Amino acid sequence: MPLTRSAQAALEAPYYHRVSNCLRKAALYGRDIKSGKTHEDRCEQIEPMVLNLASTLTIDIAAYIIINYHYHTVLYINKEKPLNWSDMEAILYRQNIFKAYSLTLHPV
């Protein structure tokens, strides 16, 4: 059963360890034992995706490692970062995450 975000990560302990596994033991990186194929090029694809988290969300990447069948990330939840945003910055951040339509600002 899924857990709420507040149950998964608490702001009192802002560091959060996350593990992402491959399905069916598919090789994520390195040499696949079953097929013998090498997947060294995938690291170049995965690394920017992991680092993009820091620019898309209000988290910082404290550490990460890409292993054959999974990868680990240690995330730092930066609760101070959004407190300094203007309303427009918060809207643009949310649009970046959810690919919302562009805003048309009308003077009030």
C-alpha positions in Angstrom: 0.0 0.0 0.0 1.4 3.4 -0.9 2.5 5.8 1.8 1.8 9.5 1.9 4.8 11.8 1.2 4.7 13.0 4.8 5.2 9.4 5.9 8.0 8.8 3.4 10.1 11.9 4.1 9.9 14.2 7.1 11.3 17.8 7.1 12.7 17.2 10.5 15.3 14.8 8.9 15.7 16.5 5.5 18.0 13.7 4.0 16.1 11.0 2.2 17.5 7.8 0.7 15.8 6.6 -2.6 16.4 3.4 -4.5 15.2 2.8 -8.0 15.3 -0.7 -9.4 15.0 -2.1 -12.9 12.2 -4.3 -13.9 12.9 -8.0 -14.5 16.5 -7.6 -13.5 17.3 -5.7 -16.7 20.8 -4.3 -16.7 20.8 -0.6 -16.1 24.6 -0.1 -16.3 27.7 -2.2 -16.9 27.7 -5.7 -18.4 24.6 -7.8 -18.5 25.5 -11.2 -17.1 22.8 -13.1 -19.1 23.3 -11.5 -22.5 26.9 -10.3 -22.2 25.9 -6.9 -23.6 27.5 -3.8 -22.2 25.4 -0.8 -21.2 28.1 1.7 -20.4 26.4 4.3 -22.5 23.3 4.4 -20.2 25.2 6.1 -17.5 25.5 9.1 -19.8 21.7 9.1 -20.1 20.8 8.4 -16.5 23.2 10.9 -14.9 21.6 14.0 -16.4 18.1 12.7 -15.5 19.2 12.3 -11.8 20.8 15.7 -11.7 17.8 17.3 -13.4 15.8 16.6 -10.2 17.6 19.3 -8.4 16.6 21.9 -11.0 13.0 20.7 -11.3 12.2 20.0 -7.6 13.0 21.8 -4.4 15.6 19.2 -3.5 19.4 19.0 -3.8 21.2 15.8 -4.8 23.5 15.0 -1.8 24.9 11.8 -3.4 24.0 9.2 -6.1 25.5 6.0 -7.5 24.4 4.0 -10.5 24.9 0.3 -10.1 24.2 -2.6 -12.5 20.5 -3.2 -11.7 19.5 -0.1 -9.7 20.6 3.3 -8.5 20.7 5.1 -5.2 20.2 8.8 -4.6 20.5 10.7 -1.3 18.2 13.7 -1.5 18.3 16.8 0.6 14.8 18.4 1.0 15.5 22.1 0.8 12.6 23.5 2.7 14.1 27.1 2.7 14.3 27.3 -1.1 10.6 27.8 -1.9 10.1 30.2 1.0 12.1 32.8 -0.9 10.2 32.5 -4.1 7.9 35.1 -5.5 4.4 34.0 -6.6 5.5 34.1 -10.2 8.6 31.9 -9.5 6.3 29.4 -7.7 3.9 29.2 -10.7 6.8 28.8 -13.2 8.3 26.1 -11.0 5.0 24.2 -11.0 4.6 24.6 -14.7 8.0 23.1 -15.2 7.1 20.0 -13.3 3.6 19.5 -14.6 4.0 21.0 -18.1 1.1 23.4 -17.7 0.0 25.9 -20.2 1.7 29.2 -20.3 0.2 32.0 -18.2 -1.1 35.1 -19.7 -0.8 37.8 -17.1 -3.5 40.5 -17.1 -3.1 43.7 -15.1 -5.7 43.8 -12.3 
